[in-house]
Amino acid sequence: MIGARATYSAIGLDIVPDRIKLLQLKWQKGTLSIQEAAQAEVAPPAEKIGGQDGAGLSSALRKLLAKGKFKGKQTIAALPNHMVTTIPIRFSLKEGEDMDQAILREANNYLSFPLEKGVIDYLNLPLSEQRSAKAALLIASRREDIISCLDLLREVGLDPSVIEPRYCALFRAVKWARQGERLPDQFILSVEENCTMFLTVVDEQILVVREIAWGTGAIRARMGKILGLTGEKVDRILHTIGVDPGKSTRLDRGRATGSFLDEGELGQVIYEVLSPILEELCQEIQKVLSYCVSLIQQRVIDRAILLGEGAKIRFLDRFIHQRTGIQVMALPSIAPIGESTYSNTFFDVALGLALRGIREGVPSQPLILHEDLLTHARLS
């Protein structure tokens, strides 16, 4: 039982190539709150955690930890999604073979690196009705990436306890936000600055994971190129005018400077300018949904949650609904953190990591990369 004294979660560390984000939770008198949150850009962006790229990450981490009001050293970190392979697989158990042995056998057919150089985990999936037929979500990472991450955290004085994929942390945060209610079959779409995550959830489990190198940065770049708009003005237009499908019109190139249009005209121009790249996003959604239908026959996924920076773009949910037919709920942030300080920062992954350290009343998610794996990198 928690009394007046505060209990602190592990520090959640979210790593993406161009920035890092830290978040820690505090639980006091039955109330969960944010103890501290901080973020920093990493320049140049780090495609790897170790080596020369790791120097920028290490420097940024040290500065955040020195300035922040974080308690303790225990840390739960997320590997960037491009360092994690996630594949739904179907297979049959051979005579005398257990599930772990079968997973290792199948992994050898899918991975681009030898098993002895990998860290492998899996989650059973309820896709097979026959007793001998099995389905699982295969999760794997190169062992050198895990070790580099552990070394980096220890170098800056942190105590890493768990490393897991970013999408697992995001899924945990979404489940936590449901406050005990069952999570329906749905599509989770997280649009960030330079990447977009697609998660398909069936029977409260992650079924399909996909990430593309596309995000709100592409939207801002297009508005700058065609309309000459940059910086805060772009954000203000996206958040207040947005991409209303009802504003469709032919673009008058001679007037598309963005500097002298009234709000109605600008709304029409913004829609026309951004439609082509937003169509790309919707096409990716359709691809993932079509793949899911092939896995879960006779079941339909017709709803989605839109998270991250993309959720702040007005009417993007309507645009996606119009193009894909799925009902979309925009949720700008599961963890609303200092909007004035971090107006475009997506902390939900870091929140999901910190939630792993809070036991009571928080759903647990079994997809983890830790020292109990089939083939593993030792944490000690």
VEXTIKOL-212473 format. One record per residue (C-alpha): residue in three letters; x, y, z. Coordinates in Angstrom, 3 decimals, padded with zeros to 6 digits, m for minus. Each point is the difference from the previous one (the first is absolute). Layout:
% residues N
> ALA/X/Y/Z
...
This chain:
% residues 380
> MET/000.000/000.000/000.000
> ILE/001.337/003.406/m000.949
> GLY/m000.132/002.664/002.678
> ALA/000.936/003.650/m000.048
> ARG/003.546/m000.780/m001.089
> ALA/000.486/000.174/m003.759
> THR/001.027/m002.981/m002.100
> TYR/001.816/000.634/m003.245
> SER/m000.021/m002.055/m003.166
> ALA/003.065/m000.918/m001.983
> ILE/001.043/002.709/m002.450
> GLY/m001.503/m000.660/m003.420
> LEU/002.496/000.730/m002.786
> ASP/m001.309/000.272/m003.557
> ILE/002.702/000.026/m002.679
> VAL/m000.642/001.027/m003.594
> PRO/002.733/000.979/m002.472
> ASP/m000.385/003.777/000.387
> ARG/m000.983/000.385/003.662
> ILE/m000.320/m001.608/003.418
> LYS/m002.813/000.370/002.523
> LEU/m000.068/m000.796/003.706
> LEU/m003.021/m000.357/002.269
> GLN/m000.429/m001.115/003.608
> LEU/m003.240/m000.572/001.910
> LYS/m000.791/000.640/003.652
> TRP/m002.637/m001.895/001.950
> GLN/m001.127/001.650/003.225
> LYS/m003.209/m000.444/001.992
> GLY/m001.500/m002.111/m002.777
> THR/000.612/002.640/m002.659
> LEU/002.273/m000.506/m002.977
> SER/001.713/003.120/m001.302
> ILE/003.019/001.007/m002.039
> GLN/003.096/000.615/002.086
> GLU/002.127/001.265/m002.880
> ALA/000.115/000.007/m003.781
> ALA/002.710/001.301/m002.299
> GLN/001.118/m000.266/m003.591
> ALA/002.989/000.968/m002.108
> GLU/000.918/m000.081/m003.654
> VAL/002.912/m002.190/m001.086
> ALA/002.162/001.536/m002.697
> PRO/000.959/m001.545/m002.251
> PRO/m002.785/m002.626/000.215
> ALA/001.226/m003.332/001.375
> GLU/m000.831/m002.979/m002.211
> LYS/001.935/m002.233/002.406
> ILE/000.293/000.177/003.780
> GLY/003.669/m000.914/000.234
> GLY/003.143/001.383/m001.617
> GLN/000.170/003.584/m001.214
> ASP/m003.793/000.360/000.001
> GLY/m000.063/m000.904/003.674
> ALA/002.037/003.095/000.923
> GLY/m002.872/002.327/m000.859
> LEU/m002.470/m002.135/001.937
> SER/002.297/m000.156/003.023
> SER/000.502/003.770/000.062
> ALA/m003.725/000.722/m000.304
> LEU/m000.843/m002.508/002.744
> ARG/002.526/001.427/002.425
> LYS/m001.395/003.519/m000.432
> LEU/m003.611/m001.094/000.505
> LEU/000.820/m002.020/003.107
> ALA/002.023/002.863/001.496
> LYS/m002.795/002.542/m000.484
> GLY/m003.014/m002.218/000.713
> LYS/m001.623/m000.929/003.306
> PHE/000.252/m003.740/m000.595
> LYS/000.090/m002.337/003.011
> GLY/002.211/m003.081/m000.007
> LYS/001.925/m001.641/m002.830
> GLN/m002.184/m002.947/m001.026
> THR/m000.862/000.345/m003.676
> ILE/m002.229/m001.750/m002.521
> ALA/001.047/000.827/m003.554
> ALA/m001.552/m000.491/m003.408
> LEU/002.000/m000.953/m003.044
> PRO/m000.806/001.924/m003.176
> ASN/m002.400/m002.034/m002.129
> HIS/002.486/m000.279/m002.861
> MET/002.192/m002.094/002.323
> VAL/m002.801/m002.481/000.699
> THR/m001.408/m002.594/m002.398
> THR/m003.637/m000.919/000.645
> ILE/m001.774/m002.609/m002.146
> PRO/m003.234/m001.994/000.532
> ILE/000.754/m003.631/m000.923
> ARG/m001.956/m003.252/m000.369
> PHE/001.554/m003.430/000.516
> SER/m000.590/m003.531/001.301
> LEU/001.771/m001.718/002.850
> LYS/002.113/m002.940/m001.043
> GLU/m000.024/m003.229/001.993
> GLY/001.774/000.471/003.327
> GLU/000.416/003.753/m000.579
> ASP/m001.112/002.645/002.493
> MET/m001.070/003.563/m000.786
> ASP/003.395/001.569/000.728
> GLN/001.785/m002.428/m002.294
> ALA/m002.538/000.611/m002.761
> ILE/000.391/003.769/000.287
> LEU/003.776/m000.271/m000.358
> ARG/m000.436/m002.266/m003.011
> GLU/m002.391/002.407/m001.665
> ALA/002.055/003.057/000.915
> ASN/002.876/m001.424/m001.990
> ASN/m002.192/000.291/m003.121
> TYR/m000.880/003.665/000.517
> LEU/002.971/001.781/001.547
> SER/002.830/001.614/m001.939
> PHE/002.539/m000.838/002.729
> PRO/001.035/m003.292/001.679
> LEU/m002.000/m001.074/003.059
> GLU/003.081/000.067/002.219
> LYS/000.365/003.723/m000.777
> GLY/m003.609/000.806/000.793
> VAL/m002.326/000.660/002.917
> ILE/m003.300/m001.783/m000.617
> ASP/m003.391/000.128/001.653
> TYR/m003.542/m000.879/m001.048
> LEU/m003.641/000.237/000.941
> ASN/m002.587/m002.684/m000.700
> LEU/m002.736/001.146/m002.363
> PRO/m003.536/m001.469/m000.080
> LEU/m000.072/m000.474/m003.768
> SER/m000.006/m003.781/m000.322
> GLU/m002.982/m002.221/000.774
> GLN/001.806/m003.308/m000.550
> ARG/001.859/m001.386/002.995
> SER/003.185/m000.736/m001.930
> ALA/000.005/003.371/m001.779
> LYS/001.549/002.943/001.826
> ALA/000.322/003.721/m000.551
> ALA/002.290/002.477/001.717
> LEU/001.348/003.502/m000.240
> LEU/003.745/m000.381/m000.487
> ILE/002.089/002.804/001.525
> ALA/003.738/000.197/m000.556
> SER/002.884/002.428/000.223
> ARG/003.711/m000.203/m000.592
> ARG/001.838/m000.779/003.212
> GLU/002.571/002.725/m000.716
> ASP/m002.787/002.617/000.024
> ILE/m001.241/m001.207/003.393
> ILE/003.523/000.047/001.438
> SER/000.685/003.473/m001.428
> CYS/m003.166/001.304/001.644
> LEU/000.911/m001.539/003.365
> ASP/003.541/001.373/m000.198
> LEU/m001.287/003.482/m000.833
> LEU/m002.380/000.087/002.960
> ARG/002.630/m001.227/002.433
> GLU/002.518/002.497/m001.367
> VAL/m002.251/002.919/001.039
> GLY/m000.653/m001.512/003.443
> LEU/m003.391/m001.634/m000.600
> ASP/m001.017/m003.508/001.076
> PRO/m001.795/m001.712/m002.928
> SER/m002.463/m002.675/001.056
> VAL/m001.959/m000.668/m003.205
> ILE/000.339/000.806/m003.682
> GLU/m003.054/m000.380/m002.213
> PRO/m001.317/001.139/m003.401
> ARG/m001.632/003.434/m000.200
> TYR/m003.295/m001.439/m001.192
> CYS/m000.335/m002.146/003.122
> ALA/000.270/003.098/002.176
> LEU/m002.511/001.885/m002.140
> PHE/m002.426/m002.921/000.222
> ARG/000.366/m000.076/003.784
> ALA/m000.790/003.716/000.209
> VAL/m003.117/m000.440/m002.129
> LYS/m001.178/m002.910/002.156
> TRP/000.634/002.025/003.151
> ALA/m002.059/002.869/m001.389
> ARG/m002.981/m002.369/m000.267
> GLN/m000.036/m000.202/003.825
> GLY/m000.843/m003.690/000.111
> GLU/m002.486/m000.020/m002.887
> ARG/000.544/m002.599/m002.692
> LEU/002.020/001.280/m002.946
> PRO/m002.032/m000.625/m003.170
> ASP/001.479/m001.349/m003.216
> GLN/001.420/003.090/m001.622
> PHE/002.764/001.744/m001.857
> ILE/002.435/002.234/001.914
> LEU/001.623/002.639/m002.186
> SER/002.799/002.084/001.518
> VAL/001.174/002.820/m002.287
> GLU/003.211/001.584/001.293
> GLU/002.467/002.503/m001.447
> ASN/002.014/m002.363/m002.198
> CYS/m001.764/m003.339/000.262
> THR/m003.424/m001.595/000.275
> MET/m000.809/m003.155/001.971
> PHE/m002.880/m002.304/m000.919
> LEU/m001.227/m002.491/002.621
> THR/m002.875/m002.377/m000.550
> VAL/m001.598/m001.270/003.213
> VAL/m002.122/m003.156/000.045
> ASP/m001.278/m001.699/003.165
> GLU/001.979/002.595/002.004
> GLN/003.253/m001.174/m001.571
> ILE/002.307/001.568/m002.563
> LEU/m000.472/m001.844/m003.270
> VAL/001.839/002.064/m002.605
> VAL/002.665/002.700/000.350
> ARG/001.270/002.229/m002.772
> GLU/001.995/003.220/m000.099
> ILE/000.655/002.326/m002.917
> ALA/002.439/002.925/m000.309
> TRP/m002.779/002.547/m000.408
> GLY/m001.344/002.518/002.462
> THR/m001.095/003.554/000.625
> GLY/003.436/001.166/m001.156
> ALA/m001.022/m000.964/m003.549
> ILE/m003.159/002.087/000.357
> ARG/001.928/003.052/001.186
> ALA/002.560/m000.414/m002.777
> ARG/m002.711/m000.070/m002.667
> MET/m001.704/003.103/001.407
> GLY/003.344/001.776/000.000
> LYS/000.823/m001.008/m003.560
> ILE/m003.344/000.893/m001.573
> LEU/m001.408/002.701/002.260
> GLY/003.161/001.515/001.458
> LEU/m001.216/m000.644/003.556
> THR/002.348/m000.974/002.828
> GLY/000.298/m000.315/003.766
> GLU/m002.795/000.882/002.384
> LYS/m002.226/001.287/m002.787
> VAL/m000.155/m003.495/m001.489
> ASP/m000.963/m001.527/003.342
> ARG/m002.636/002.660/000.611
> ILE/m001.588/m000.625/m003.405
> LEU/000.091/m003.796/000.404
> HIS/m001.519/000.161/003.485
> THR/m002.702/002.599/m000.711
> ILE/m000.886/m000.407/m003.701
> GLY/001.244/m003.488/m000.764
> VAL/m000.939/m002.280/m002.883
> ASP/m003.788/000.034/m000.116
> PRO/m001.191/m002.339/m002.827
> GLY/m002.896/002.427/m000.485
> LYS/002.469/002.642/m001.190
> SER/001.009/m001.837/m003.167
> THR/000.563/002.298/m002.964
> ARG/002.360/000.486/m002.920
> LEU/003.211/001.725/001.038
> ASP/000.682/003.355/m001.579
> ARG/003.797/m000.120/m000.167
> GLY/000.185/003.729/m000.610
> ARG/m001.718/000.744/003.331
> ALA/001.499/m002.813/002.106
> THR/002.512/002.077/001.906
> GLY/m001.797/m000.337/003.345
> SER/000.720/003.631/000.821
> PHE/m003.135/001.792/m001.170
> LEU/m002.800/m002.602/m000.037
> ASP/m002.914/000.248/002.413
> GLU/m000.690/m002.984/002.281
> GLY/m002.547/m001.587/m002.319
> GLU/002.247/000.213/m003.047
> LEU/003.023/m001.156/001.999
> GLY/m001.934/m003.051/001.211
> GLN/m000.702/m000.948/m003.615
> VAL/003.620/000.487/m000.996
> ILE/001.362/m001.961/002.973
> TYR/m002.260/m002.929/m000.826
> GLU/001.100/m000.019/m003.627
> VAL/003.684/000.333/000.864
> LEU/000.054/m002.757/002.631
> SER/m002.395/m002.510/m001.586
> PRO/002.685/m001.803/m002.056
> ILE/002.249/m000.834/002.949
> LEU/m002.934/m000.777/002.303
> GLU/m001.221/m002.418/m002.670
> GLU/003.315/m001.815/000.448
> LEU/m000.773/m000.411/003.700
> CYS/m003.468/m001.349/m000.749
> GLN/001.411/m002.447/m002.533
> GLU/002.342/m001.365/002.673
> ILE/m002.960/m000.366/002.374
> GLN/m001.896/m001.957/m002.667
> LYS/002.989/m002.293/m000.532
> VAL/000.254/m000.818/003.688
> LEU/m003.750/m000.523/000.351
> SER/m000.072/m002.273/m003.048
> TYR/002.813/m002.074/001.455
> CYS/m001.853/m000.253/003.309
> VAL/m003.136/m001.222/m001.765
> SER/002.063/m002.819/m001.501
> LEU/001.063/m001.000/003.521
> ILE/m003.319/000.392/001.831
> GLN/m002.575/m001.164/m002.509
> GLN/m003.667/000.787/000.701
> ARG/000.943/002.840/002.351
> VAL/m000.013/003.688/m000.833
> ILE/002.111/002.819/001.410
> ASP/m002.001/003.160/m000.567
> ARG/001.302/002.427/002.631
> ALA/003.265/001.734/000.728
> ILE/001.722/002.244/002.528
> LEU/002.127/002.811/m001.439
> LEU/002.849/000.976/002.320
> GLY/003.046/002.250/000.035
> GLU/000.574/003.192/m001.936
> GLY/m002.355/m001.187/m002.719
> ALA/m002.900/000.084/002.453
> LYS/000.499/003.764/000.377
> ILE/m000.614/000.590/m003.713
> ARG/m003.577/001.145/m000.219
> PHE/m002.277/m002.228/m002.079
> LEU/002.707/m002.615/m000.721
> ASP/m002.312/m002.532/001.650
> ARG/m002.742/000.955/m002.481
> PHE/002.421/m000.257/m002.924
> ILE/001.042/m003.533/001.008
> HIS/m003.632/m001.025/000.528
> GLN/m000.993/001.300/m003.419
> ARG/002.801/m001.897/m001.725
> THR/m000.046/m003.277/001.968
> GLY/m003.495/m000.301/001.437
> ILE/001.222/m000.582/003.561
> GLN/m001.228/002.105/002.917
> VAL/002.889/002.013/001.423
> MET/000.307/001.566/003.457
> ALA/002.757/002.615/000.299
> LEU/001.795/m000.053/003.358
> PRO/002.801/002.600/m000.033
> SER/001.585/m001.360/003.173
> ILE/m000.607/m002.752/002.522
> ALA/002.354/001.936/002.273
> PRO/m000.621/003.759/m000.300
> ILE/003.346/001.385/001.123
> GLY/000.840/003.705/000.152
> GLU/m001.513/000.966/m003.326
> SER/001.604/003.434/000.213
> THR/003.428/m001.559/000.438
> TYR/m000.332/m002.973/m002.354
> SER/m002.697/001.095/m002.426
> ASN/000.827/m002.658/m002.611
> THR/001.510/m002.723/002.153
> PHE/m001.489/m003.470/000.103
> PHE/000.724/m001.557/003.416
> ASP/m002.416/m002.949/m000.175
> VAL/002.734/m002.580/m000.676
> ALA/002.014/001.259/002.974
> LEU/m003.200/m000.149/002.062
> GLY/m000.516/m003.635/m000.972
> LEU/003.557/m000.799/001.057
> ALA/m000.436/001.688/003.386
> LEU/m003.323/m001.797/000.524
> ARG/001.857/m003.303/m000.108
> GLY/001.528/000.916/003.346
> ILE/m003.376/000.679/001.637
> ARG/m001.511/m003.339/000.944
> GLU/m003.310/000.552/001.722
> GLY/m002.972/000.645/m002.278
> VAL/002.028/000.227/m003.200
> PRO/m000.379/m002.696/m002.699
> SER/003.157/m001.959/m000.741
> GLN/001.198/m000.599/m003.550
> PRO/002.081/m003.164/m000.520
> LEU/001.904/001.143/m003.079
> ILE/003.413/000.825/001.419
> LEU/003.656/m000.379/m000.814
> HIS/001.762/m000.974/003.223
> GLU/002.436/m002.536/001.426
> ASP/m002.450/m002.933/m000.033
> LEU/m000.141/m000.264/m003.783
> LEU/000.588/m003.096/m002.068
> THR/003.298/001.383/m001.287
> HIS/001.016/003.040/001.925
> ALA/002.478/002.723/000.795
> ARG/000.815/m000.104/003.692
> LEU/m001.007/003.075/001.973
> SER/002.782/m000.507/002.506
